[in-house]
Amino acid sequence: MILIDGKQTAAIIRKEIAAEVESMVRAGKRPPHLAAILAGNDGGSITYV
């Protein structure tokens, strides 16, 4: 059985993503972002947006 350290793995992935975003920004591209679109008036959907 292999035990995976989730915190260590997450830290490595975060560093890789940060380096990739930094490279994109230095190349003149915009940094990634999240956009949410609400379609309709469903109460549950409104809670999450």
PDB file of N, CA, C and O in Angstrom:
ATOM      1  N   MET A   1       0.842  -1.181   0.000  1.00  0.00           N
ATOM      2  CA  MET A   1       0.000   0.000   0.000  1.00  0.00           C
ATOM      3  C   MET A   1       0.886   1.243   0.000  1.00  0.00           C
ATOM      4  O   MET A   1       1.864   1.319   0.743  1.00  0.00           O
ATOM      5  N   ILE A   2       0.537   2.200  -0.829  1.00  0.00           N
ATOM      6  CA  ILE A   2       1.293   3.443  -0.917  1.00  0.00           C
ATOM      7  C   ILE A   2       0.497   4.539  -0.235  1.00  0.00           C
ATOM      8  O   ILE A   2      -0.689   4.723  -0.509  1.00  0.00           O
ATOM      9  N   LEU A   3       1.158   5.265   0.653  1.00  0.00           N
ATOM     10  CA  LEU A   3       0.530   6.379   1.351  1.00  0.00           C
ATOM     11  C   LEU A   3       0.938   7.676   0.663  1.00  0.00           C
ATOM     12  O   LEU A   3       2.126   7.959   0.511  1.00  0.00           O
ATOM     13  N   ILE A   4      -0.042   8.453   0.253  1.00  0.00           N
ATOM     14  CA  ILE A   4       0.218   9.710  -0.441  1.00  0.00           C
ATOM     15  C   ILE A   4      -0.030  10.860   0.518  1.00  0.00           C
ATOM     16  O   ILE A   4      -1.083  10.934   1.153  1.00  0.00           O
ATOM     17  N   ASP A   5       0.947  11.762   0.623  1.00  0.00           N
ATOM     18  CA  ASP A   5       0.802  12.951   1.469  1.00  0.00           C
ATOM     19  C   ASP A   5       0.092  14.022   0.652  1.00  0.00           C
ATOM     20  O   ASP A   5       0.703  14.674  -0.195  1.00  0.00           O
ATOM     21  N   GLY A   6      -1.197  14.198   0.908  1.00  0.00           N
ATOM     22  CA  GLY A   6      -2.004  15.135   0.139  1.00  0.00           C
ATOM     23  C   GLY A   6      -1.546  16.571   0.256  1.00  0.00           C
ATOM     24  O   GLY A   6      -1.572  17.316  -0.724  1.00  0.00           O
ATOM     25  N   LYS A   7      -1.121  16.972   1.460  1.00  0.00           N
ATOM     26  CA  LYS A   7      -0.680  18.357   1.657  1.00  0.00           C
ATOM     27  C   LYS A   7       0.582  18.641   0.855  1.00  0.00           C
ATOM     28  O   LYS A   7       0.710  19.700   0.242  1.00  0.00           O
ATOM     29  N   GLN A   8       1.499  17.706   0.860  1.00  0.00           N
ATOM     30  CA  GLN A   8       2.736  17.887   0.106  1.00  0.00           C
ATOM     31  C   GLN A   8       2.451  17.904  -1.399  1.00  0.00           C
ATOM     32  O   GLN A   8       2.996  18.732  -2.129  1.00  0.00           O
ATOM     33  N   THR A   9       1.609  17.003  -1.849  1.00  0.00           N
ATOM     34  CA  THR A   9       1.248  16.956  -3.264  1.00  0.00           C
ATOM     35  C   THR A   9       0.563  18.247  -3.691  1.00  0.00           C
ATOM     36  O   THR A   9       0.863  18.785  -4.757  1.00  0.00           O
ATOM     37  N   ALA A  10      -0.360  18.751  -2.863  1.00  0.00           N
ATOM     38  CA  ALA A  10      -1.055  20.005  -3.169  1.00  0.00           C
ATOM     39  C   ALA A  10      -0.077  21.168  -3.233  1.00  0.00           C
ATOM     40  O   ALA A  10      -0.200  22.035  -4.099  1.00  0.00           O
ATOM     41  N   ALA A  11       0.895  21.196  -2.325  1.00  0.00           N
ATOM     42  CA  ALA A  11       1.888  22.276  -2.318  1.00  0.00           C
ATOM     43  C   ALA A  11       2.714  22.259  -3.602  1.00  0.00           C
ATOM     44  O   ALA A  11       3.012  23.312  -4.167  1.00  0.00           O
ATOM     45  N   ILE A  12       3.078  21.081  -4.055  1.00  0.00           N
ATOM     46  CA  ILE A  12       3.851  20.957  -5.293  1.00  0.00           C
ATOM     47  C   ILE A  12       3.026  21.447  -6.484  1.00  0.00           C
ATOM     48  O   ILE A  12       3.526  22.185  -7.333  1.00  0.00           O
ATOM     49  N   ILE A  13       1.764  21.032  -6.537  1.00  0.00           N
ATOM     50  CA  ILE A  13       0.894  21.443  -7.641  1.00  0.00           C
ATOM     51  C   ILE A  13       0.687  22.948  -7.623  1.00  0.00           C
ATOM     52  O   ILE A  13       0.699  23.585  -8.676  1.00  0.00           O
ATOM     53  N   ARG A  14       0.494  23.532  -6.430  1.00  0.00           N
ATOM     54  CA  ARG A  14       0.313  24.987  -6.333  1.00  0.00           C
ATOM     55  C   ARG A  14       1.541  25.731  -6.852  1.00  0.00           C
ATOM     56  O   ARG A  14       1.407  26.740  -7.544  1.00  0.00           O
ATOM     57  N   LYS A  15       2.737  25.239  -6.522  1.00  0.00           N
ATOM     58  CA  LYS A  15       3.967  25.879  -6.996  1.00  0.00           C
ATOM     59  C   LYS A  15       4.063  25.801  -8.513  1.00  0.00           C
ATOM     60  O   LYS A  15       4.457  26.768  -9.165  1.00  0.00           O
ATOM     61  N   GLU A  16       3.701  24.648  -9.077  1.00  0.00           N
ATOM     62  CA  GLU A  16       3.747  24.486 -10.532  1.00  0.00           C
ATOM     63  C   GLU A  16       2.768  25.438 -11.218  1.00  0.00           C
ATOM     64  O   GLU A  16       3.100  26.065 -12.224  1.00  0.00           O
ATOM     65  N   ILE A  17       1.568  25.539 -10.666  1.00  0.00           N
ATOM     66  CA  ILE A  17       0.565  26.430 -11.253  1.00  0.00           C
ATOM     67  C   ILE A  17       1.003  27.884 -11.127  1.00  0.00           C
ATOM     68  O   ILE A  17       0.856  28.661 -12.071  1.00  0.00           O
ATOM     69  N   ALA A  18       1.539  28.257  -9.968  1.00  0.00           N
ATOM     70  CA  ALA A  18       2.001  29.638  -9.768  1.00  0.00           C
ATOM     71  C   ALA A  18       3.092  29.988 -10.773  1.00  0.00           C
ATOM     72  O   ALA A  18       3.099  31.092 -11.318  1.00  0.00           O
ATOM     73  N   ALA A  19       4.008  29.064 -11.024  1.00  0.00           N
ATOM     74  CA  ALA A  19       5.082  29.313 -11.988  1.00  0.00           C
ATOM     75  C   ALA A  19       4.517  29.457 -13.398  1.00  0.00           C
ATOM     76  O   ALA A  19       4.966  30.306 -14.168  1.00  0.00           O
ATOM     77  N   GLU A  20       3.539  28.631 -13.731  1.00  0.00           N
ATOM     78  CA  GLU A  20       2.937  28.709 -15.064  1.00  0.00           C
ATOM     79  C   GLU A  20       2.187  30.031 -15.252  1.00  0.00           C
ATOM     80  O   GLU A  20       2.281  30.650 -16.312  1.00  0.00           O
ATOM     81  N   VAL A  21       1.450  30.461 -14.238  1.00  0.00           N
ATOM     82  CA  VAL A  21       0.721  31.729 -14.322  1.00  0.00           C
ATOM     83  C   VAL A  21       1.699  32.892 -14.420  1.00  0.00           C
ATOM     84  O   VAL A  21       1.489  33.821 -15.199  1.00  0.00           O
ATOM     85  N   GLU A  22       2.764  32.843 -13.633  1.00  0.00           N
ATOM     86  CA  GLU A  22       3.774  33.906 -13.685  1.00  0.00           C
ATOM     87  C   GLU A  22       4.379  34.000 -15.080  1.00  0.00           C
ATOM     88  O   GLU A  22       4.605  35.097 -15.591  1.00  0.00           O
ATOM     89  N   SER A  23       4.638  32.858 -15.689  1.00  0.00           N
ATOM     90  CA  SER A  23       5.186  32.831 -17.040  1.00  0.00           C
ATOM     91  C   SER A  23       4.203  33.435 -18.043  1.00  0.00           C
ATOM     92  O   SER A  23       4.600  34.178 -18.940  1.00  0.00           O
ATOM     93  N   MET A  24       2.926  33.111 -17.887  1.00  0.00           N
ATOM     94  CA  MET A  24       1.901  33.664 -18.778  1.00  0.00           C
ATOM     95  C   MET A  24       1.825  35.182 -18.647  1.00  0.00           C
ATOM     96  O   MET A  24       1.745  35.893 -19.649  1.00  0.00           O
ATOM     97  N   VAL A  25       1.851  35.673 -17.419  1.00  0.00           N
ATOM     98  CA  VAL A  25       1.750  37.116 -17.177  1.00  0.00           C
ATOM     99  C   VAL A  25       2.972  37.829 -17.751  1.00  0.00           C
ATOM    100  O   VAL A  25       2.846  38.897 -18.352  1.00  0.00           O
ATOM    101  N   ARG A  26       4.158  37.240 -17.568  1.00  0.00           N
ATOM    102  CA  ARG A  26       5.365  37.844 -18.124  1.00  0.00           C
ATOM    103  C   ARG A  26       5.325  37.891 -19.645  1.00  0.00           C
ATOM    104  O   ARG A  26       5.934  38.766 -20.260  1.00  0.00           O
ATOM    105  N   ALA A  27       4.604  36.943 -20.256  1.00  0.00           N
ATOM    106  CA  ALA A  27       4.483  36.900 -21.713  1.00  0.00           C
ATOM    107  C   ALA A  27       3.402  37.859 -22.217  1.00  0.00           C
ATOM    108  O   ALA A  27       3.127  37.914 -23.416  1.00  0.00           O
ATOM    109  N   GLY A  28       2.791  38.609 -21.301  1.00  0.00           N
ATOM    110  CA  GLY A  28       1.798  39.598 -21.703  1.00  0.00           C
ATOM    111  C   GLY A  28       0.368  39.100 -21.714  1.00  0.00           C
ATOM    112  O   GLY A  28      -0.538  39.818 -22.137  1.00  0.00           O
ATOM    113  N   LYS A  29       0.156  37.883 -21.256  1.00  0.00           N
ATOM    114  CA  LYS A  29      -1.204  37.343 -21.213  1.00  0.00           C
ATOM    115  C   LYS A  29      -1.861  37.689 -19.880  1.00  0.00           C
ATOM    116  O   LYS A  29      -1.184  37.971 -18.891  1.00  0.00           O
ATOM    117  N   ARG A  30      -3.174  37.661 -19.873  1.00  0.00           N
ATOM    118  CA  ARG A  30      -3.897  37.929 -18.632  1.00  0.00           C
ATOM    119  C   ARG A  30      -3.873  36.688 -17.744  1.00  0.00           C
ATOM    120  O   ARG A  30      -3.878  35.565 -18.247  1.00  0.00           O
ATOM    121  N   PRO A  31      -3.847  36.886 -16.422  1.00  0.00           N
ATOM    122  CA  PRO A  31      -3.896  35.728 -15.531  1.00  0.00           C
ATOM    123  C   PRO A  31      -5.275  35.068 -15.583  1.00  0.00           C
ATOM    124  O   PRO A  31      -6.271  35.746 -15.834  1.00  0.00           O
ATOM    125  N   PRO A  32      -5.344  33.770 -15.351  1.00  0.00           N
ATOM    126  CA  PRO A  32      -6.636  33.090 -15.371  1.00  0.00           C
ATOM    127  C   PRO A  32      -7.525  33.576 -14.225  1.00  0.00           C
ATOM    128  O   PRO A  32      -7.040  34.007 -13.178  1.00  0.00           O
ATOM    129  N   HIS A  33      -8.827  33.496 -14.450  1.00  0.00           N
ATOM    130  CA  HIS A  33      -9.780  33.898 -13.421  1.00  0.00           C
ATOM    131  C   HIS A  33     -11.049  33.070 -13.579  1.00  0.00           C
ATOM    132  O   HIS A  33     -11.230  32.371 -14.576  1.00  0.00           O
ATOM    133  N   LEU A  34     -11.903  33.157 -12.607  1.00  0.00           N
ATOM    134  CA  LEU A  34     -13.156  32.410 -12.629  1.00  0.00           C
ATOM    135  C   LEU A  34     -14.308  33.357 -12.919  1.00  0.00           C
ATOM    136  O   LEU A  34     -14.404  34.428 -12.320  1.00  0.00           O
ATOM    137  N   ALA A  35     -15.166  32.968 -13.822  1.00  0.00           N
ATOM    138  CA  ALA A  35     -16.369  33.749 -14.120  1.00  0.00           C
ATOM    139  C   ALA A  35     -17.577  32.843 -13.912  1.00  0.00           C
ATOM    140  O   ALA A  35     -17.595  31.707 -14.384  1.00  0.00           O
ATOM    141  N   ALA A  36     -18.570  33.341 -13.215  1.00  0.00           N
ATOM    142  CA  ALA A  36     -19.796  32.577 -12.978  1.00  0.00           C
ATOM    143  C   ALA A  36     -20.957  33.283 -13.659  1.00  0.00           C
ATOM    144  O   ALA A  36     -21.091  34.504 -13.582  1.00  0.00           O
ATOM    145  N   ILE A  37     -21.783  32.509 -14.319  1.00  0.00           N
ATOM    146  CA  ILE A  37     -22.943  33.057 -15.014  1.00  0.00           C
ATOM    147  C   ILE A  37     -24.189  32.433 -14.411  1.00  0.00           C
ATOM    148  O   ILE A  37     -24.299  31.210 -14.325  1.00  0.00           O
ATOM    149  N   LEU A  38     -25.121  33.266 -13.997  1.00  0.00           N
ATOM    150  CA  LEU A  38     -26.373  32.791 -13.426  1.00  0.00           C
ATOM    151  C   LEU A  38     -27.441  32.802 -14.510  1.00  0.00           C
ATOM    152  O   LEU A  38     -27.732  33.843 -15.098  1.00  0.00           O
ATOM    153  N   ALA A  39     -28.020  31.640 -14.768  1.00  0.00           N
ATOM    154  CA  ALA A  39     -29.097  31.535 -15.756  1.00  0.00           C
ATOM    155  C   ALA A  39     -30.368  31.126 -15.023  1.00  0.00           C
ATOM    156  O   ALA A  39     -30.433  30.039 -14.449  1.00  0.00           O
ATOM    157  N   GLY A  40     -31.356  31.973 -15.039  1.00  0.00           N
ATOM    158  CA  GLY A  40     -32.613  31.667 -14.365  1.00  0.00           C
ATOM    159  C   GLY A  40     -32.643  32.220 -12.950  1.00  0.00           C
ATOM    160  O   GLY A  40     -31.736  32.942 -12.536  1.00  0.00           O
ATOM    161  N   ASN A  41     -33.686  31.877 -12.215  1.00  0.00           N
ATOM    162  CA  ASN A  41     -33.864  32.391 -10.860  1.00  0.00           C
ATOM    163  C   ASN A  41     -33.983  31.279  -9.829  1.00  0.00           C
ATOM    164  O   ASN A  41     -34.687  31.433  -8.831  1.00  0.00           O
ATOM    165  N   ASP A  42     -33.311  30.174 -10.056  1.00  0.00           N
ATOM    166  CA  ASP A  42     -33.364  29.069  -9.114  1.00  0.00           C
ATOM    167  C   ASP A  42     -32.669  29.459  -7.817  1.00  0.00           C
ATOM    168  O   ASP A  42     -31.514  29.885  -7.836  1.00  0.00           O
ATOM    169  N   GLY A  43     -33.363  29.318  -6.690  1.00  0.00           N
ATOM    170  CA  GLY A  43     -32.817  29.723  -5.399  1.00  0.00           C
ATOM    171  C   GLY A  43     -31.511  29.036  -5.054  1.00  0.00           C
ATOM    172  O   GLY A  43     -30.597  29.664  -4.519  1.00  0.00           O
ATOM    173  N   GLY A  44     -31.416  27.740  -5.360  1.00  0.00           N
ATOM    174  CA  GLY A  44     -30.181  27.015  -5.084  1.00  0.00           C
ATOM    175  C   GLY A  44     -29.016  27.547  -5.878  1.00  0.00           C
ATOM    176  O   GLY A  44     -27.903  27.649  -5.363  1.00  0.00           O
ATOM    177  N   SER A  45     -29.259  27.888  -7.126  1.00  0.00           N
ATOM    178  CA  SER A  45     -28.201  28.442  -7.970  1.00  0.00           C
ATOM    179  C   SER A  45     -27.749  29.801  -7.460  1.00  0.00           C
ATOM    180  O   SER A  45     -26.556  30.104  -7.463  1.00  0.00           O
ATOM    181  N   ILE A  46     -28.693  30.614  -7.023  1.00  0.00           N
ATOM    182  CA  ILE A  46     -28.364  31.945  -6.509  1.00  0.00           C
ATOM    183  C   ILE A  46     -27.453  31.833  -5.295  1.00  0.00           C
ATOM    184  O   ILE A  46     -26.558  32.658  -5.109  1.00  0.00           O
ATOM    185  N   THR A  47     -27.676  30.817  -4.469  1.00  0.00           N
ATOM    186  CA  THR A  47     -26.851  30.613  -3.280  1.00  0.00           C
ATOM    187  C   THR A  47     -25.388  30.417  -3.643  1.00  0.00           C
ATOM    188  O   THR A  47     -24.506  30.907  -2.938  1.00  0.00           O
ATOM    189  N   TYR A  48     -25.119  29.711  -4.728  1.00  0.00           N
ATOM    190  CA  TYR A  48     -23.749  29.394  -5.100  1.00  0.00           C
ATOM    191  C   TYR A  48     -23.075  30.463  -5.938  1.00  0.00           C
ATOM    192  O   TYR A  48     -21.857  30.422  -6.111  1.00  0.00           O
ATOM    193  N   VAL A  49     -23.825  31.417  -6.463  1.00  0.00           N
ATOM    194  CA  VAL A  49     -23.229  32.440  -7.328  1.00  0.00           C
ATOM    195  C   VAL A  49     -23.037  33.710  -6.610  1.00  0.00           C
ATOM    196  O   VAL A  49     -22.546  34.679  -7.189  1.00  0.00           O
TER     197      VAL A  49
END
